C-alpha cells in the first residue's frame, strides 16, 4: 500500500465512520436537514435521511457510494475508487458547511461535545479525501 493510498484509505474510513455517526445522532435526536435551499422536518428525518441526508450526515445513497469506493480502494482499485472518493469528499465539504446545525456546532457558543466532534472529524476528513483522492496516482486505467 502506497503512502497516498494508505492515507486516502484511512481518511475515507474515518470520514465514513463520522458520516454514519452523524446520521445516527441526527436520527436519534431528530435533527432534520436545514440548508439555505431546503429544509426537512423532525417528523420526517428518517425518510429524509435516504435522499437528502440529516443535519449531521449525508444521504444514505452517498454513504453507499462512499462505502463501495472505500471497499474497492481497500481491495486494491487504484483507478476509479480514488476519483470517486475525491468527488465524494469534494461534495461533502460544502454539504457540511451548508447545514445550519453544522455551522452552529463549529462556533464556541454552539458547541456540543459529541455533535461538534463528529462534525469536525467529518469535515476535516472529507477535505482530506478530496485532496488525497484528486492527486494523480501514476496509474492509468
N, C-alpha and C positions, 0 to 999 in steps of 0.2 A: 504494500500500500504506500503510495507516494505521500509526501507531506501535505500537499494541497488537497489530494483526495481524502486523506485521513482527517484533515481539518474540516473539509466540507461535510464529511460523514458525521463528525462529532457535532458540528454546528446544526446540521439538519436534524439530527436525533434530538438534541436539546430543544430545538425550536418546535418540533412535533410534540414533544412532551409538554412544553409550555402552552402550545395551542390546545391540546387536549385538556390540560388543567384549567385553562381559561374558559373553555367551553363547559366543563363540568361545574366550575364555580358559578358561571352565569346561569346554567340550568338550575342549580341548587338555590341560588339567590334571586332568581327571576330577573336577571339583567338583560333586557332586550337590547338589540342593536339600536343605535341612535347616532346617525350621521347627519351632516348638513343637508343631504339629499332625501334620505328616507329614515323612517323610524319604525321600530316594531313596538309590540306591547308585551307587558309582563305575562299576560294570559296566553300569549301565543309563542313564547320564547322557544319552546320545544320544537314546534313546527318550523319556525323561522330559522332555527339552527341548521336545518337541511339546506336551505337555498341562500340565506342572507347572512348567516352566522349569528353570533351573540355579541354583547358588548365587549367581551374579553376573549373571544375566539372566532376563528374564520368559519365559513360554511363547511358542512360535512363533506361536500364534494371536493373542496380544496384540501381537506385533511386526507381524503382518499388518494388524490393525485400526489400529494406530498409523500404519503406512505408508500405508494407504488414506486416513486422515483428514488426514495431512500432505500427501499429493498433492492432495486436494480443496481444502485451505486454500491451497496454492500456486497452484491453478487459479482461485482467487477465491471459493470457497464460504465465505461468512460466516454461514451458517445452522447446519447440523448439525456441520460439521468442528470448530469451536472447542469445542462442547459435548462431542464425542467425545474430543477431546484433553484437555479438562479432566477428564473422567471417567477417562481412561486415566492421567493424571498422578496423580489422587487415589487410584487403585488401586495405582499403582506405589510410592508413598511407604511405605505400611505393608508392602507386599510386600518392599521392600528391607530395612526395619527388622526384619522377621520372620526374615530369614535369619541364621543363626548366623555364617557366614563374613563377611557384610557388617558385622555388629556388631563382630566381631573386627578387621576391617581398618580400622575407624574409630577404633580405640584406638591410642595410641602404641606399646604393646607388640606389637600385632598388625599394625602397618602393613607393607605390602609395596608397593614403589613403583608398579608397574603396576596391580595389583588395587585398591589404595587410590585411585589417581587415577580409575580407571574407575567405581568405586562412588561416590566423592564427586561426580563430574560427573553421574552418573546420578540420584543422589538430589536434588541441587540443581535440576537441570533438570526432574525430574518434579514437584517442588514448584512451580517456576515455571510449568510447563504447567497445573497445576491452578488456580493463581491467575489467570493470564492468560486462560485459556480460559473461566473462570467469570464474568469481567467482562462486563456487558451491552454488546453492540455497537451498540445502537440500531437494528439491522436486524431486522425481524420476518419470519419465514418465511411 
